[in-house]
Amino acid sequence: MMDYLISIDLFSASSASSPAAKSKKPTNKGGGSKKHVFESYMTFEEVSHGLKRGELIQVQSKCCRSLDDTRDIFLDGIVARNRALNGDIVVVKVLPREQWKVVRSDTDCEGTSESEIQREHVGQMAQKKTEHTQRPDGLVEDQDELQKSTLTDTGTVVYIVEKKHSRAATGFLKFLPDKPFAMFSPMDHRVPRINVPLADCPEDFTFRSGDYTNTLFICRIINWAADSNFAEGQLAKTLGQAGEIEPETEGILTEYDIDCSEFSDEVLDCLPKNLPWNIPPEEMAKRRDLRKECIFTIDPATARDLDDALSCKQLPDGNFEVGVHIADVSYFVEEGNALDAIASKRATSVYLVQMVIPMLPRLLCEELCSLNPLTDRLTFSVIWKITPEGKILSEWFGRSVIRSCVKLSYDHAQSMINAPEKMFSAEELPPVDPVHPIDEVHQAVLNLHSIAKNLRAQRFSGGALRLDQLKLSFTLDKETMMPQGCYVYQYRDSNKLVEEFMLLANIATAHHIYRRFPELALLRRHPPPKTKMLDELQELCDQLGINVDFSSAGALHKSLNTALGDDEYSSARKEVLTHMCSRPMQMALYFCTGVLKEEQLFKHYALNVPLYTHFTSPIRRYADIIVHRLLASSLRLSTQQVEKQAAHCNDKKMLSKRVQELSSDLFFGVFVKECGPLDSEAMVMGVLDQSFDVLVLRYGVQKRIYCKSVAGLDSFHHRKVGKKSELTLVWAAEDPEKPRVEQVISVFTLVEVQLKSDSAPTKYSAVLKSTQLTLKRSEEW
């Protein structure tokens, strides 16, 4: 059958050397024939021809969705995935239509939902239509399967173009009697179980395997033959006891291929030798000297890599001279040397709850590049003449030298914003350069805040969108680094102040480098949301009676701030709706302008601007270093090289984001174990046929509650009309003479939950509290 060509990552001839390409005809080591579990991979030539003829489709195995968003490719289980792992770039053969599966719209493309996948072929669906049961109140328990399910393109992987997954997994070893290998069970259910030679295991494992029941190991897959359900692997490392933060963290970093090794001597040799380092006079002469200006940093209290500084000086005509000053990292990172190579490979610093994995050596991150107070530092500056209303009158880009007069935290800046008339004492702030009185700094912060409010109002009235989601923060014991407490991070005016001027600088830089280098500029685009998912969400919102306009980013932003009422739970409903709106959104991506030929594709959907880039964080993002080199006209890369680096930065940014999320999950799991159980109200975010997802309001975490696991539940019923899904929970009566209590669960339902630690280390569950207990307490109040 003929299908459509989809290219998510470019397929190239270099893939012919892929290990996947060599797995065409696996051999049976035991001799004789052995039935294949998986289909053998096609050859490179077969794949090339199939793609050209449109008979095969190229996708990324974690999403399996076409670029034009017109179709999903459903991979029905492990056999269909054919040894590809999450994130791999694969080529898929779509099965004939009569073999397509019926998949509920709330199931992901790799079938990882619970029981939502309907395994029937199309011909069997008609029979299902007559199998409904009637409730006493006349409602149908299960609506027509054709109504609530979708016939989806179903395919199988025939070739792995690029193994993006690290092939490393964290897990446990199990001894198998009379076998020459042990069984490794990964904690990630998407990774197969792995046979590990006993010779690879600890020396005493065969006769003391019980001692290792709770020991975490790292295992790497080295082969996965077509005739085996299990992969073959080697133990890379014994991590330590499961549930402890250090081994669990090391496992996360290894799984996601985060380089946390020490920098090599070759890399360190690229750093300045004569310390303390001073700016050479010849370099000073090339730059604009801003050391006498009132310039300061605003960062989290614990930050040590200070990328950016701000200045704001009122002019005689009533306008302002506003500056954004960014660490000139490219001065120290020479293109093509060993330091540049490791920075480009790491691509980003990785922020965990308790530590940072830096992109650059700490001498640069925390000292020579960091805009520390009372120290001369090299910077790239963008300086505007700007009206109090935020209208830009002029703009200057250039290399500069600054001397920050004070390191403010967001708390310090917020205190200044909250108390505009207050005279702050020296004891209330960090050390301030005596050249600039405290009240001068205070007034600069107030002026920046006033301009930022106008800039922000203009951005959102001009069609920008911000999808704020709750972020969990922790207080840690200084000695043990164990979580002592946690709280939902508050995004305040001081954060917004810094954000507005960083956005302004990034947008200005994007236009500047695109004008000068139309074929070479490294920009950042944000594609619009996935149309199919957005249409489904629009239908759901309509059924829920929520007036949400998805026609543009600006319309959506306005809807989120006006559609959900004005009561004590309106903010919770906004959080739930924001999460629902985030699902259709796509990731923002770095790209080279010489590769994408249509300027319309350059657009940043959420910011609603035609051009955007990253300029403001070169200490922690390699993309910004490339942008700095473009500003300095010193970049020696070709268009193809810039695009390749952009793609690598995209991959590393995504991995970094996931590692950050897992680190937060780990610490919260430990917190629940140490301080739980924890009670909280929760709001329902989504409903499936046997479970529902909740947002735990006190902590901002999301958990799934399975109806079959709810204690005290007599039965439950599911129904779905259109996109609106609803569960009715029937609680067993405490008093036999009283009727059973029914509780209806749908999106925005408020429930009470208790977070409890599981038997598995660092894992926890949300336990639904009985509605009868809630009613009793209400009567007592």
C-alpha positions in Angstrom: 0.0 0.0 0.0 1.1 3.6 -0.6 1.7 5.9 2.4 3.0 9.3 3.0 6.6 10.5 3.4 7.3 12.0 6.8 10.7 13.3 7.9 11.1 14.2 11.5 14.9 13.9 11.5 16.7 13.9 8.2 17.5 10.4 6.9 21.0 10.3 5.4 23.4 7.8 3.8 25.5 7.9 7.0 22.9 5.7 8.6 24.1 2.8 6.5 26.8 2.1 9.1 24.2 2.0 11.9 24.3 -1.1 14.0 20.7 -1.5 13.3 21.5 -1.8 9.6 23.7 -4.8 10.3 20.9 -6.8 12.1 19.3 -8.0 8.9 19.7 -11.7 9.5 20.4 -12.5 13.2 22.1 -15.8 13.8 21.1 -18.4 16.4 24.1 -19.1 18.5 22.7 -22.4 19.7 22.6 -23.8 16.2 19.5 -24.7 14.2 16.5 -22.4 13.4 14.8 -20.4 16.1 11.5 -18.5 15.6 11.9 -14.8 15.4 10.1 -12.6 17.9 10.8 -9.5 15.9 10.7 -8.8 12.2 14.2 -8.5 10.7 15.3 -5.0 9.8 15.2 -3.9 6.2 18.5 -3.2 4.5 19.6 0.4 4.0 18.9 0.1 0.2 15.3 -1.2 0.9 14.6 1.6 3.3 16.0 4.3 0.9 13.7 3.0 -1.9 10.7 2.7 0.4 11.1 6.2 1.7 11.4 7.6 -1.9 8.3 5.7 -3.0 6.3 6.8 0.0 5.8 3.3 1.3 7.7 3.9 4.5 7.5 6.7 7.1 10.3 8.2 9.2 9.3 9.2 12.8 10.7 9.5 16.2 9.7 6.5 18.3 8.6 8.6 21.3 5.9 10.5 19.4 5.1 8.7 16.2 3.2 11.7 14.9 3.6 13.2 11.4 5.1 16.6 11.0 2.0 17.9 9.3 0.0 16.6 12.3 -2.5 14.8 10.0 -2.0 11.3 11.3 -0.6 9.2 14.2 1.3 6.0 13.8 0.3 3.6 16.5 3.0 1.1 17.5 1.1 -1.8 19.1 3.4 -3.0 21.8 7.0 -4.3 22.0 6.9 -6.4 18.8 5.8 -3.4 16.7 8.5 -1.2 18.2 10.9 -3.9 17.0 13.8 -3.2 19.5 13.6 0.6 19.1 13.8 2.5 22.4 12.3 5.8 23.4 13.6 8.7 21.3 15.2 6.7 18.5 14.7 7.9 14.9 13.0 5.0 13.1 11.5 4.1 9.8 8.0 2.6 10.1 5.9 0.5 7.7 2.2 1.2 8.0 0.1 -2.0 8.0 -2.9 -2.5 5.7 -6.0 -0.8 6.9 -7.7 -4.0 7.9 -5.0 -4.5 10.5 -5.3 -1.1 12.0 -6.2 -0.9 15.7 -8.9 1.1 17.4 -7.2 3.3 20.0 -8.9 5.6 22.5 -7.9 9.2 22.0 -6.4 9.4 25.5 -3.9 6.6 24.7 -0.4 7.6 23.6 1.0 6.3 20.3 3.1 3.6 21.9 0.2 2.1 23.8 1.4 2.8 27.3 -2.1 3.5 28.7 -3.7 1.0 31.0 -6.7 -0.8 29.4 -7.7 1.9 26.9 -6.3 0.1 23.8 -9.0 -1.8 22.0 -7.3 -4.8 20.4 -10.2 -5.6 18.1 -9.8 -5.2 14.4 -12.3 -3.1 12.5 -14.6 -5.9 11.6 -15.1 -6.8 15.2 -16.4 -3.4 16.2 -19.9 -3.8 15.0 -20.5 -6.6 17.5 -19.3 -4.4 20.3 -22.1 -1.9 19.6 -24.7 -4.2 21.0 -22.8 -5.1 24.2 -23.8 -2.0 26.3 -25.3 -2.4 29.8 -28.0 -0.2 31.2 -27.8 1.4 34.6 -31.0 1.8 36.7 -31.1 5.5 36.0 -31.2 4.8 32.2 -27.6 6.0 31.5 -25.5 3.8 29.3 -22.4 2.6 31.3 -20.2 2.4 28.2 -21.0 4.6 25.2 -20.6 3.2 21.7 -16.9 2.2 21.3 -16.8 3.8 17.9 -17.9 7.1 19.4 -15.2 7.2 22.1 -12.4 5.5 20.2 -10.4 6.3 17.0 -9.3 4.1 14.2 -5.5 4.8 14.0 -2.8 4.1 11.5 -1.0 1.1 12.9 2.6 0.3 11.9 5.8 -1.6 12.8 9.4 -0.4 12.9 11.5 -1.8 10.1 14.8 0.2 10.6 16.5 2.3 13.2 18.1 5.3 11.6 19.7 6.7 14.8 19.8 5.3 18.3 19.1 8.4 20.3 18.4 6.4 23.5 21.6 5.9 25.5 20.9 2.1 25.8 21.7 2.5 29.5 19.2 1.7 32.3 19.0 1.7 36.0 17.5 -1.4 37.6 17.9 -4.6 39.7 19.5 -8.0 39.2 17.7 -11.3 39.7 19.4 -14.7 40.0 18.2 -17.4 37.7 19.0 -21.0 38.8 20.8 -23.1 36.2 21.3 -20.2 33.8 24.7 -18.7 32.8 23.2 -15.3 33.1 21.2 -13.1 35.5 18.1 -11.2 34.7 18.4 -7.4 34.8 15.0 -5.6 35.3 15.1 -1.9 34.4 13.1 0.6 36.4 11.9 2.2 33.1 9.2 -0.1 31.8 10.0 1.0 28.2 13.4 -0.7 28.3 13.4 -4.5 27.9 14.6 -7.0 30.5 18.3 -7.7 29.9 20.3 -11.0 30.2 23.6 -10.2 31.9 26.5 -12.8 32.0 27.1 -14.1 35.5 30.8 -13.2 35.0 29.7 -9.6 34.8 27.9 -9.8 38.2 29.5 -9.2 41.6 31.7 -12.1 42.6 29.4 -13.4 45.4 26.2 -12.8 43.5 25.5 -16.5 42.6 25.5 -17.7 46.2 24.4 -14.4 48.0 22.0 -12.9 45.5 19.6 -12.0 48.3 22.1 -9.4 49.5 21.6 -7.5 46.2 17.8 -7.3 46.3 17.8 -3.6 46.9 21.0 -2.7 45.1 20.8 -0.5 42.0 22.9 -1.3 39.0 23.5 0.4 35.7 23.3 -1.9 32.7 24.0 -1.2 29.0 22.3 -3.0 26.2 25.0 -4.3 23.7 22.7 -6.5 21.5 19.1 -7.4 21.0 18.6 -10.3 18.6 15.4 -10.7 16.6 14.8 -14.1 18.0 14.7 -13.0 21.7 12.3 -11.2 24.0 15.3 -10.1 26.0 18.3 -7.9 25.2 21.9 -8.8 26.0 23.9 -6.4 28.2 26.8 -5.7 30.4 26.8 -4.2 33.9 28.4 -0.8 33.8 28.4 0.0 37.5 27.0 -0.8 40.9 25.3 2.4 42.1 24.3 1.6 45.7 21.1 1.2 47.7 17.9 2.0 45.9 16.0 4.9 47.5 19.2 6.9 48.4 19.6 10.2 46.6 23.2 9.8 45.5 22.9 6.5 43.6 19.5 7.3 42.3 20.8 10.6 40.9 23.8 8.9 39.3 21.5 6.4 37.7 19.3 9.2 36.2 22.4 11.0 34.8 23.8 7.9 33.2 20.5 6.8 31.7 20.0 10.2 30.0 23.7 10.4 28.9 24.6 13.4 30.9 28.4 13.9 31.1 29.2 14.6 34.7 32.9 13.6 34.5 35.7 16.0 35.5 37.1 18.2 32.8 40.3 16.8 31.2 43.7 18.3 31.5 43.5 19.2 27.8 40.3 21.2 28.5 41.7 22.9 31.6 44.8 23.8 29.7 42.6 26.1 27.6 41.9 28.3 30.6 43.9 31.4 31.6 47.0 30.4 33.7 47.9 33.6 35.5 45.4 34.0 38.3 43.9 36.2 39.5 43.1 37.1 35.9 42.9 40.7 34.8 41.5 42.1 31.5 44.5 42.8 29.2 44.9 46.5 28.3 44.7 45.8 24.6 41.3 44.1 25.1 40.0 46.9 27.2 40.8 49.4 24.4 38.5 47.5 22.0 35.5 47.8 24.2 33.0 50.3 25.5 33.9 51.0 29.1 30.8 50.8 31.3 32.5 50.3 34.7 31.3 53.6 36.1 27.6 52.8 35.3 25.2 51.6 38.0 25.0 47.9 36.8 23.8 45.0 39.0 22.7 41.4 38.8 19.3 39.9 40.0 19.4 36.1 40.4 18.3 33.3 42.7 19.9 33.6 46.1 22.0 30.4 45.5 23.2 31.2 42.0 26.9 31.2 41.3 26.9 31.5 37.5 25.8 35.0 36.9 25.2 35.4 33.1 23.3 38.7 33.0 23.3 42.1 34.5 21.0 45.2 34.1 21.3 48.9 34.1 18.8 51.7 34.0 19.7 55.4 33.9 17.2 58.2 33.5 18.0 60.8 30.8 17.4 64.6 30.9 14.6 64.2 28.4 12.6 61.9 30.7 13.5 58.7 28.8 15.8 56.0 30.0 19.0 54.3 28.9 18.5 50.6 29.7 21.2 48.0 29.3 21.3 44.2 29.3 24.9 43.0 29.8 25.7 39.4 29.1 28.9 37.6 30.1 31.3 37.4 27.1 32.0 33.7 27.3 33.1 33.5 23.7 36.2 35.5 24.7 37.4 32.6 26.8 36.0 29.7 24.7 38.0 29.8 21.5 36.3 28.2 18.6 37.7 24.8 17.7 39.8 24.1 20.8 39.3 21.3 23.4 37.2 23.6 25.7 34.9 24.5 22.8 34.6 20.8 21.9 33.4 19.7 25.3 31.1 22.7 25.7 29.5 21.9 22.3 29.1 18.3 23.3 27.5 19.0 26.7 25.5 21.8 25.1 23.9 22.9 28.4 24.4 22.9 32.1 22.0 20.5 33.9 20.3 21.7 37.0 19.3 19.1 39.6 17.7 19.9 42.9 21.0 19.5 44.9 23.6 20.3 42.3 24.5 21.7 38.9 26.4 19.7 36.2 28.2 22.7 34.5 28.7 23.0 30.7 32.0 24.8 31.4 34.7 24.4 34.0 33.9 26.2 37.3 36.8 28.6 36.9 34.8 30.1 34.0 31.2 29.5 35.3 31.7 30.9 38.8 34.6 33.2 38.4 36.1 34.6 35.1 32.8 34.7 33.2 30.4 35.2 36.1 29.4 38.8 36.6 30.4 38.9 40.2 30.1 42.2 42.1 32.9 44.7 42.4 34.9 42.9 39.7 35.7 44.0 36.1 34.1 41.6 33.7 33.9 41.3 29.9 30.4 41.5 28.5 28.3 41.8 25.3 25.8 44.6 25.8 22.6 45.7 24.2 21.7 49.2 25.2 18.4 51.0 24.3 17.1 54.4 24.6 13.6 53.7 25.7 10.5 55.7 26.8 8.8 55.1 30.2 6.0 53.4 28.2 8.5 50.9 26.8 8.9 52.3 23.2 12.4 51.7 21.9 13.9 54.8 20.3 17.4 53.6 19.6 19.6 50.4 20.0 23.3 49.7 20.4 25.1 46.3 20.3 28.7 45.8 21.2 31.4 44.4 23.4 31.9 46.1 26.7 33.5 46.0 30.2 31.3 46.3 33.3 31.7 46.3 37.0 28.6 45.1 38.8 27.9 47.2 41.9 25.8 44.6 43.8 24.5 41.0 43.5 20.8 41.2 44.3 18.6 38.1 44.8 15.0 38.0 43.5 14.0 38.5 47.2 16.1 41.7 47.5 14.6 43.1 44.2 11.1 42.1 45.3 11.6 43.9 48.6 12.6 47.1 46.7 9.5 46.8 44.5 7.2 46.2 47.4 8.5 49.2 49.3 9.2 52.0 46.8 9.5 54.7 49.5 11.7 52.8 51.9 15.3 53.8 52.6 17.2 50.4 52.7 20.1 50.1 55.1 23.4 48.4 54.3 22.5 45.5 56.6 19.4 44.6 54.5 21.4 44.1 51.3 24.6 42.4 50.1 27.7 44.6 49.8 27.1 47.6 47.5 29.8 49.5 45.6 30.1 52.8 47.6 30.3 54.7 44.2 26.6 53.9 43.8 24.4 54.7 46.8 21.8 52.1 47.8 19.0 54.5 46.9 20.4 54.8 43.3 20.2 51.0 42.9 16.7 51.0 44.5 15.5 53.7 42.0 17.0 51.8 39.1 15.1 48.6 40.1 11.9 50.6 40.4 12.4 52.2 37.0 13.1 48.8 35.4 10.0 47.4 37.1 7.8 50.2 35.7 9.1 49.8 32.2 8.9 46.0 32.4 5.2 46.2 33.4 4.6 48.2 30.3 6.6 45.9 28.1 4.8 42.9 29.5 1.4 44.5 29.0 2.3 45.3 25.4 3.5 41.7 24.8 0.3 40.1 25.9 -2.0 42.7 24.3 0.1 42.0 21.1 -0.7 38.3 21.2 1.8 36.5 23.4 1.0 33.4 25.5 2.4 32.2 28.8 1.5 28.7 30.1 2.7 28.8 33.8 2.8 25.4 35.5 3.4 24.8 39.2 7.1 24.3 40.0 8.1 22.5 43.2 11.1 23.8 45.2 12.9 22.2 48.1 14.7 23.3 51.3 17.7 21.0 51.9 19.7 20.1 54.9 23.1 21.8 54.4 25.0 18.7 55.6 23.0 15.8 54.3 21.4 17.5 51.3 18.2 15.7 52.2 14.9 17.5 51.7 13.6 19.2 54.8 10.6 20.9 53.2 9.1 21.7 49.9 6.9 24.5 48.5 5.4 25.7 45.2 7.8 28.3 43.7 6.3 31.8 43.6 6.8 33.7 40.3 6.9 37.3 41.4 7.3 40.8 39.9 11.1 40.6 40.4 11.2 37.5 38.2 9.0 39.2 35.6 11.3 42.2 35.5 14.3 40.2 34.6 12.3 38.0 32.1 11.0 41.0 30.2 14.5 42.5 29.5 16.0 39.1 28.7 13.2 38.6 26.2 13.7 42.0 24.7 17.5 41.4 24.4 16.9 38.0 22.7 14.4 39.4 20.3 16.7 42.3 19.4 19.6 39.9 18.9 17.6 37.6 16.7 16.8 40.5 14.3 20.4 41.8 14.5 22.1 38.5 13.5 19.5 37.5 10.9 20.0 40.9 9.1 23.8 40.3 9.1 23.8 36.6 8.4 20.6 35.5 6.7 22.0 32.1 5.8 23.9 31.4 9.1 21.9 32.8 12.0 21.1 30.4 14.8 17.5 31.2 15.9 14.8 29.5 18.0 11.4 28.8 16.6 8.3 27.5 18.3 5.9 25.7 16.0 2.1 26.1 16.6 0.2 23.5 18.6 -0.7 20.1 17.1 -3.9 20.7 15.2 -5.6 17.3 15.9 -4.9 17.5 19.6 -6.1 21.1 19.8 -9.3 20.3 18.0 -10.0 17.5 20.5 -9.3 19.8 23.4 -11.6 22.5 21.9 -14.4 19.9 21.7 -13.8 18.9 25.3 -13.8 22.5 26.5 -17.0 23.1 24.6 -18.7 20.1 26.3 -17.4 21.3 29.7 -18.9 24.7 29.1 -15.6 26.5 29.2 -15.2 29.3 26.7 -11.7 28.9 25.4 -10.5 30.5 22.2 -7.7 28.5 20.5 -7.5 30.6 17.4 -4.2 32.2 18.4 -1.6 32.3 21.2 -3.0 35.6 22.4 -6.6 34.5 22.3 -5.7 31.4 24.3 -3.8 33.5 26.9 -6.8 35.8 27.3 -9.1 32.8 27.7 -7.0 31.2 30.4 -7.2 34.4 32.4 -10.9 35.1 32.1 -12.8 31.8 31.6 -12.6 30.1 35.0 -14.5 32.2 37.4 -13.4 34.1 40.5 -13.5 32.0 43.6 -11.0 30.3 45.9 -10.5 27.4 43.4 -10.4 29.4 40.1 -6.6 29.4 40.3 -6.6 25.6 40.6 -9.0 25.3 37.6 -6.6 27.5 35.7 -3.7 25.2 36.6 -5.6 22.2 35.3 -6.7 23.9 32.1 -3.1 25.2 31.6 -1.9 21.6 31.9 -4.5 20.4 29.4 -3.5 23.2 27.0 0.2 22.3 27.3 -0.3 18.8 25.8 -0.9 20.0 22.2 2.0 22.4 22.4 5.2 21.5 20.6 8.8 22.0 21.8 10.7 25.2 20.8 13.7 24.3 18.6 17.0 25.8 17.6 17.6 26.0 13.8 19.9 27.5 11.2 18.1 30.1 9.0 20.0 28.8 5.9 18.2 25.4 6.2 14.6 26.6 6.7 13.7 28.4 3.6 10.2 29.8 4.6 10.4 32.7 7.0 6.9 31.9 8.2 8.4 28.8 9.9 10.8 31.0 11.9 8.0 32.3 14.1 7.8 31.8 17.8 4.2 30.8 18.5 4.1 31.5 22.3 6.0 34.8 22.2 4.1 35.7 18.9 7.3 37.2 17.4 8.7 36.6 13.9 12.3 36.1 15.1 13.8 34.9 18.4 17.1 33.5 19.7 19.0 32.8 22.9 21.7 35.4 23.7 21.4 35.9 27.4 22.8 32.7 29.0 26.2 31.7 27.4 27.6 30.3 30.7 25.0 27.5 30.6 23.9 27.2 27.0 26.1 26.5 24.0 23.6 28.0 21.5 24.2 31.4 23.1 27.9 31.1 22.5 27.3 30.5 18.8 25.0 33.6 18.8 27.8 35.7 20.5 30.2 34.6 17.8 27.7 35.7 15.2 27.5 39.1 16.9 31.3 39.3 16.9 31.4 38.2 13.2 33.9 35.5 14.3 31.9 32.3 13.6 33.7 29.9 11.2 31.0 27.3 10.9 29.0 26.5 7.7 25.3 26.4 7.5 25.2 22.6 7.8 27.5 22.7 10.8 25.3 25.3 12.5 22.2 23.2 11.8 23.9 20.1 13.2 24.9 21.9 16.4 21.4 23.3 16.6 19.9 19.8 16.5 22.4 18.6 19.1 21.4 21.5 21.4 17.8 20.6 20.9 18.4 17.0 22.0 20.5 18.0 25.0 18.0 20.6 26.1 15.2 18.0 26.1 17.3 15.5 28.0 18.3 18.2 30.5 14.7 19.1 31.1 13.7 15.5 31.7 16.6 15.0 34.1 15.6 18.1 36.0 12.0 16.7 36.3 13.3 13.3 37.5 15.5 14.9 40.1 12.5 16.8 41.5 10.4 13.6 41.5 13.2 11.8 43.3 13.5 14.4 46.0 9.7 14.7 46.5 9.5 10.9 46.7 12.1 11.0 49.5 10.3 13.8 51.2 7.0 11.8 51.2 8.8 8.8 52.7 10.5 10.9 55.4 7.6 13.3 56.2 4.5 11.6 54.9 1.8 10.7 54.6 0.8 14.1 53.3 -2.8 15.3 53.0 -4.0 17.7 50.4 -6.9 18.8 48.2 -6.6 17.8 44.6 -8.3 18.6 41.4 -9.1 16.1 38.6 -7.1 16.8 35.4 -8.2 13.9 33.2 -10.5 10.8 33.3 -9.8 7.4 31.8 -12.0 4.3 32.0 -10.4 2.8 35.1 -8.4 5.7 36.6 -8.1 9.5 36.8 -5.3 12.0 37.1 -5.2 14.7 39.7 -3.2 17.8 40.4 -2.3 17.8 44.1 -2.9 21.5 44.9 -0.6 21.8 48.0 2.5 20.5 46.2 1.8 21.0 42.5 2.5 17.3 41.6 0.4 15.2 39.3 -0.6 11.6 40.2 -2.9 8.9 38.7 -5.4 7.2 40.9 -6.6 3.7 39.9 -10.1 2.9 40.8 -9.4 -0.8 41.5 -6.9 0.3 44.2 -9.3 2.6 46.0 -10.1 1.1 49.5 -13.8 1.2 50.4 -15.0 1.4 46.8 -17.9 -1.0 46.0 -17.9 -0.4 42.2 -17.3 2.2 39.6 -18.8 3.0 36.2 -17.4 4.9 33.2 -19.1 6.8 30.5 -17.9 9.0 27.7 -19.9 11.4 25.6 -17.9 13.0 22.8 -14.6 14.0 24.5 -16.1 14.3 28.0 -15.1 11.3 30.2 -16.8 10.6 33.6 -16.4 8.0 36.3 -19.0 7.3 38.9 -17.5 5.9 42.1 -19.9 3.9 44.3 -18.7 3.8 47.9 -19.6 0.9 50.2 -22.0 2.0 52.9 -20.6 2.1 56.4 -24.1 1.6 57.7 -25.9 -1.2 56.0 -29.2 0.6 56.4 -28.0 3.6 54.6 -27.7 3.9 50.8 -24.4 3.7 49.1 -22.7 7.0 48.3 -22.0 7.9 44.7 -19.2 10.3 43.7 -18.9 11.6 40.2 -15.4 12.2 38.9 -14.8 14.5 35.9 -12.4 17.2 35.0 -12.2 19.9 37.7 -13.8 17.7 40.4 -12.3 18.5 43.7 -11.2 15.5 45.8 -9.1 14.9 48.9 -6.0 12.7 48.6 -3.3 11.4 50.8 0.3 11.0 49.4 1.8 7.8 50.8 5.2 6.2 50.3 5.2 3.0 48.2 7.1 -0.2 48.9 9.3 0.7 45.9 12.1 3.1 46.9 11.4 6.8 46.2 7.9 6.0 44.8 4.7 7.2 46.2 1.0 7.0 45.5 -2.0 9.3 45.8 -4.7 7.6 47.8 -8.3 8.9 47.4 -10.0 9.6 50.6 -13.5 8.3 51.0 -16.2 10.8 50.2 -18.1 9.7 53.3 -15.2 10.8 55.5 -15.3 14.2 53.7 -19.0 14.5 54.3 -18.6 13.6 58.0 -16.0 16.3 58.4 -18.2 18.8 56.6 -21.1 18.0 59.0 -18.8 18.5 62.0 -17.6 21.9 60.7 
